[in-house]
Amino acid sequence: MNGVFRGGMDRIVLGLLFTTMAFAVQAAESPGRTLMRFPTLYGNTVVFVAHDNLWSVPRTGGSAARLTADEGRDVMPRFSPDGRWIAFTGEYQGNRDVYVIPATGGPAKRLTFNSDITDEPPLRWGPNNMVVT
């Protein structure tokens, strides 16, 4: 009996989780709301992705400043150890590559020039040219 009850509770909890996630996605995509993803922190500055671009905001809150505005999609930002640069994965020109920009914003500099679509990429590329650390 206990196993049946637990299985039923698991289904209820799972159902509530999916319902909550559906409402959260719907709310994030509704007019006037923005889904902010991939936050990274250095000192008092938070950089995140919204509307496929990088944005910066003080850790204490306030207005966000747009750091990138290129055509394409920017994801996975990471600060350099000294906080002067932000590395990120940019999806421009049909594939993903690693780019850097100054932490205050500016033109992006491309660091990788290898397609992420290949049969056997070298191990040093990492997963799909994604900035992970």
Backbone as CSV, one residue per row, in Angstrom:
resi,resn,N_x,N_y,N_z,CA_x,CA_y,CA_z,C_x,C_y,C_z
1,MET,0.821,-1.186,0.000,0.000,0.000,0.000,0.865,1.251,0.000
2,ASN,1.945,1.229,0.774,2.815,2.392,0.855,3.444,2.689,-0.504
3,GLY,3.839,1.650,-1.273,4.428,1.849,-2.588,3.432,2.471,-3.560
4,VAL,2.162,2.075,-3.486,1.129,2.634,-4.351,0.916,4.102,-4.005
5,PHE,0.850,4.399,-2.730,0.640,5.774,-2.291,1.798,6.663,-2.745
6,ARG,3.015,6.161,-2.587,4.184,6.947,-2.981,4.178,7.194,-4.478
7,GLY,3.842,6.188,-5.281,3.778,6.361,-6.731,2.745,7.399,-7.119
8,GLY,1.594,7.383,-6.447,0.554,8.378,-6.707,1.018,9.770,-6.329
9,MET,1.711,9.889,-5.194,2.220,11.193,-4.770,3.270,11.702,-5.743
10,ASP,4.115,10.794,-6.234,5.125,11.196,-7.212,4.468,11.770,-8.463
11,ARG,3.386,11.134,-8.918,2.684,11.633,-10.100,2.057,12.995,-9.830
12,ILE,1.511,13.183,-8.651,0.903,14.467,-8.297,1.969,15.559,-8.251
13,VAL,3.077,15.280,-7.592,4.159,16.265,-7.505,4.692,16.579,-8.893
14,LEU,4.889,15.566,-9.722,5.373,15.764,-11.080,4.380,16.595,-11.893
15,GLY,3.102,16.319,-11.749,2.067,17.090,-12.439,2.076,18.554,-12.015
16,LEU,2.209,18.789,-10.703,2.277,20.173,-10.209,3.525,20.881,-10.730
17,LEU,4.632,20.165,-10.799,5.870,20.754,-11.316,5.701,21.181,-12.770
18,PHE,5.123,20.300,-13.604,4.922,20.648,-15.011,3.943,21.807,-15.171
19,THR,2.904,21.837,-14.354,1.945,22.940,-14.406,2.610,24.249,-14.035
20,THR,3.423,24.237,-12.982,4.133,25.438,-12.556,5.096,25.905,-13.639
21,MET,5.821,24.954,-14.256,6.754,25.319,-15.323,6.011,25.924,-16.509
22,ALA,4.858,25.394,-16.855,4.085,25.922,-17.980,3.657,27.360,-17.707
23,PHE,3.195,27.634,-16.478,2.810,29.003,-16.127,4.020,29.927,-16.125
24,ALA,5.169,29.455,-15.654,6.381,30.279,-15.610,6.833,30.635,-17.021
25,VAL,6.815,29.670,-17.941,7.204,29.943,-19.322,6.216,30.901,-19.956
26,GLN,4.941,30.708,-19.721,3.932,31.592,-20.283,4.115,33.011,-19.744
27,ALA,4.380,33.159,-18.455,4.588,34.478,-17.861,5.854,35.127,-18.398
28,ALA,6.921,34.339,-18.597,8.184,34.888,-19.089,8.047,35.380,-20.521
29,GLU,7.150,34.781,-21.284,6.999,35.155,-22.676,5.865,36.131,-22.916
30,SER,5.155,36.541,-21.883,4.042,37.459,-22.073,4.554,38.884,-22.261
31,PRO,3.755,39.750,-22.873,4.194,41.134,-23.121,4.613,41.830,-21.824
32,GLY,5.692,42.584,-21.913,6.178,43.328,-20.757,7.075,42.539,-19.829
33,ARG,7.343,41.276,-20.146,8.207,40.443,-19.316,9.361,39.908,-20.147
34,THR,10.498,39.712,-19.496,11.691,39.229,-20.190,12.279,38.053,-19.436
35,LEU,12.656,37.011,-20.174,13.329,35.857,-19.595,14.831,36.129,-19.613
36,MET,15.433,36.244,-18.436,16.867,36.499,-18.316,17.558,35.180,-17.997
37,ARG,18.638,34.860,-18.735,19.301,33.562,-18.594,20.809,33.726,-18.494
38,PHE,21.466,32.661,-18.083,22.928,32.537,-18.041,23.616,33.671,-17.271
39,PRO,23.219,33.965,-16.044,23.882,35.054,-15.310,25.314,34.694,-14.928
40,THR,26.165,35.700,-14.918,27.539,35.567,-14.451,27.852,36.803,-13.618
41,LEU,28.674,36.638,-12.611,28.910,37.705,-11.644,30.397,37.988,-11.495
42,TYR,30.739,39.272,-11.451,32.095,39.687,-11.097,31.959,40.952,-10.270
43,GLY,32.471,40.921,-9.033,32.358,42.089,-8.154,30.909,42.476,-7.961
44,ASN,30.563,43.689,-8.354,29.205,44.204,-8.184,28.417,44.182,-9.493
45,THR,28.905,43.469,-10.511,28.259,43.481,-11.818,27.738,42.105,-12.192
46,VAL,26.509,42.065,-12.652,25.890,40.848,-13.165,25.700,41.023,-14.663
47,VAL,26.146,40.050,-15.436,25.906,40.028,-16.879,25.008,38.838,-17.158
48,PHE,24.017,39.044,-18.007,23.050,37.996,-18.326,22.643,38.122,-19.784
49,VAL,21.898,37.129,-20.269,21.387,37.126,-21.636,19.892,37.389,-21.599
50,ALA,19.447,38.305,-22.446,18.024,38.562,-22.657,17.855,39.019,-24.101
51,HIS,16.821,38.561,-24.749,16.566,38.912,-26.151,17.776,38.614,-27.030
52,ASP,18.482,37.521,-26.724,19.645,37.046,-27.492,20.842,38.002,-27.475
53,ASN,20.903,38.908,-26.509,22.032,39.827,-26.352,22.512,39.807,-24.913
54,LEU,23.725,40.325,-24.690,24.274,40.419,-23.336,23.880,41.759,-22.722
55,TRP,23.555,41.723,-21.435,23.162,42.908,-20.685,23.929,42.917,-19.371
56,SER,24.150,44.101,-18.820,24.869,44.273,-17.565,24.007,45.092,-16.613
57,VAL,24.045,44.716,-15.340,23.291,45.442,-14.324,24.054,45.365,-13.011
58,PRO,23.995,46.411,-12.179,24.633,46.311,-10.859,23.987,45.202,-10.033
59,ARG,24.775,44.578,-9.201,24.284,43.483,-8.357,23.146,43.934,-7.449
60,THR,23.134,45.193,-7.091,22.098,45.725,-6.203,20.811,46.062,-6.939
61,GLY,20.810,45.952,-8.270,19.615,46.229,-9.059,19.742,47.528,-9.826
62,GLY,18.717,47.858,-10.573,18.713,49.080,-11.367,18.458,48.772,-12.823
63,SER,18.742,49.734,-13.674,18.530,49.578,-15.109,19.672,48.786,-15.733
64,ALA,19.320,47.890,-16.640,20.329,47.088,-17.338,20.834,47.839,-18.556
65,ALA,22.123,47.691,-18.837,22.746,48.289,-20.019,23.034,47.194,-21.039
66,ARG,22.684,47.422,-22.268,22.914,46.445,-23.331,24.393,46.472,-23.722
67,LEU,25.019,45.290,-23.754,26.436,45.187,-24.088,26.675,44.756,-25.533
68,THR,25.773,43.962,-26.109,25.915,43.513,-27.493,24.637,43.815,-28.249
69,ALA,24.778,44.011,-29.548,23.607,44.301,-30.379,23.759,43.697,-31.775
70,ASP,24.685,42.744,-31.930,24.922,42.133,-33.230,23.756,41.242,-33.630
71,GLU,23.591,41.052,-34.946,22.618,40.075,-35.445,23.091,38.697,-35.005
72,GLY,22.239,37.898,-34.496,22.609,36.572,-34.027,22.240,36.401,-32.575
73,ARG,22.729,35.324,-31.999,22.358,34.941,-30.634,23.603,34.844,-29.775
74,ASP,23.585,35.492,-28.616,24.684,35.429,-27.659,24.237,34.607,-26.453
75,VAL,25.083,33.666,-25.998,24.747,32.832,-24.843,25.992,32.576,-24.001
76,MET,25.795,32.080,-22.812,26.846,31.595,-21.918,27.956,32.606,-21.618
77,PRO,27.649,33.823,-21.187,28.724,34.772,-20.873,29.498,34.348,-19.634
78,ARG,30.791,34.670,-19.618,31.662,34.415,-18.458,32.684,35.538,-18.368
79,PHE,32.875,36.062,-17.161,33.893,37.086,-16.941,35.283,36.463,-16.974
80,SER,36.259,37.229,-17.428,37.654,36.813,-17.303,38.032,36.915,-15.830
81,PRO,39.082,36.229,-15.397,39.463,36.275,-13.979,39.710,37.684,-13.443
82,ASP,40.175,38.605,-14.299,40.411,39.975,-13.831,39.190,40.878,-14.001
83,GLY,38.107,40.365,-14.583,36.876,41.127,-14.734,36.877,42.130,-15.869
84,ARG,37.923,42.166,-16.672,38.013,43.150,-17.754,37.309,42.706,-19.033
85,TRP,37.138,41.408,-19.221,36.572,40.866,-20.453,35.402,39.946,-20.150
86,ILE,34.547,39.793,-21.129,33.459,38.821,-21.056,33.574,37.925,-22.286
87,ALA,33.760,36.642,-22.049,33.761,35.662,-23.131,32.337,35.129,-23.252
88,PHE,31.919,34.832,-24.470,30.575,34.289,-24.674,30.543,33.503,-25.970
89,THR,29.529,32.706,-26.133,29.317,31.970,-27.366,28.357,32.774,-28.217
90,GLY,28.793,33.106,-29.427,27.951,33.840,-30.365,27.560,32.942,-31.512
91,GLU,26.300,32.979,-31.854,25.812,32.200,-32.985,25.594,33.158,-34.151
92,TYR,26.654,33.388,-34.912,26.632,34.253,-36.085,27.123,33.440,-37.271
93,GLN,26.795,33.851,-38.451,27.322,33.258,-39.678,27.116,31.750,-39.751
94,GLY,26.040,31.259,-39.186,25.675,29.860,-39.339,26.283,28.868,-38.372
95,ASN,27.175,29.287,-37.478,27.707,28.349,-36.492,28.050,29.097,-35.212
96,ARG,28.396,28.352,-34.180,28.746,28.923,-32.877,30.247,29.065,-32.747
97,ASP,30.661,30.232,-32.262,32.075,30.486,-32.000,32.210,31.258,-30.700
98,VAL,33.429,31.299,-30.182,33.708,32.023,-28.942,34.145,33.440,-29.292
99,TYR,33.559,34.408,-28.601,33.862,35.826,-28.789,34.213,36.423,-27.434
100,VAL,34.862,37.582,-27.438,35.085,38.360,-26.221,34.718,39.811,-26.499
101,ILE,34.278,40.483,-25.442,34.046,41.923,-25.489,34.595,42.515,-24.198
102,PRO,34.922,43.802,-24.208,35.280,44.434,-22.930,34.077,44.356,-21.976
103,ALA,34.327,44.270,-20.695,33.245,44.145,-19.714,32.302,45.338,-19.740
104,THR,32.754,46.459,-20.263,31.903,47.647,-20.358,31.139,47.701,-21.673
105,GLY,31.341,46.716,-22.537,30.677,46.678,-23.835,31.621,47.131,-24.932
106,GLY,31.221,46.918,-26.155,32.050,47.299,-27.292,31.987,46.241,-28.367
107,PRO,32.787,46.401,-29.422,32.751,45.426,-30.506,33.250,44.056,-30.049
108,ALA,32.596,43.026,-30.554,32.979,41.656,-30.215,34.159,41.225,-31.077
109,LYS,35.103,40.505,-30.455,36.256,39.951,-31.168,36.110,38.431,-31.204
110,ARG,36.145,37.869,-32.383,35.988,36.429,-32.566,37.282,35.715,-32.218
111,LEU,37.194,34.657,-31.385,38.384,33.902,-30.969,38.520,32.551,-31.665
112,THR,37.412,31.934,-32.036,37.488,30.631,-32.705,36.989,30.779,-34.141
113,PHE,37.580,29.996,-35.024,37.217,30.058,-36.434,36.983,28.665,-36.991
114,ASN,36.556,27.759,-36.139,36.312,26.382,-36.550,34.830,26.091,-36.464
115,SER,34.330,25.423,-37.459,32.926,25.061,-37.451,32.643,24.109,-36.295
116,ASP,31.488,24.267,-35.683,31.105,23.325,-34.636,30.311,22.163,-35.225
117,ILE,30.253,22.118,-36.542,29.551,21.021,-37.211,30.609,20.204,-37.950
118,THR,31.082,19.176,-37.293,32.121,18.319,-37.872,31.974,16.920,-37.288
119,ASP,32.468,15.924,-38.013,32.326,14.545,-37.553,33.135,14.255,-36.297
120,GLU,34.397,14.675,-36.263,35.257,14.383,-35.122,36.044,15.624,-34.711
121,PRO,35.445,16.509,-33.899,36.182,17.699,-33.483,37.286,17.344,-32.496
122,PRO,38.386,18.114,-32.487,39.436,17.877,-31.495,38.890,18.055,-30.086
123,LEU,39.443,17.326,-29.124,38.958,17.386,-27.747,39.058,18.782,-27.156
124,ARG,40.026,19.583,-27.576,40.216,20.906,-26.981,39.075,21.859,-27.291
125,TRP,38.268,21.557,-28.295,37.168,22.458,-28.632,36.136,22.527,-27.521
126,GLY,35.970,21.463,-26.786,34.903,21.439,-25.797,33.578,21.179,-26.480
127,PRO,32.486,21.246,-25.689,31.171,20.924,-26.272,30.656,22.084,-27.128
128,ASN,30.637,21.891,-28.431,30.030,22.828,-29.370,30.548,24.258,-29.260
129,ASN,31.840,24.431,-29.011,32.439,25.762,-28.905,31.741,26.623,-27.864
130,MET,31.188,26.029,-26.833,30.485,26.776,-25.791,31.474,27.241,-24.742
131,VAL,31.293,28.484,-24.279,32.099,29.001,-23.183,31.517,28.420,-21.892
132,VAL,32.294,27.625,-21.182,31.787,26.991,-19.959,32.534,27.426,-18.721
133,THR,33.742,27.937,-18.845,34.474,28.423,-17.668,35.224,29.688,-17.992
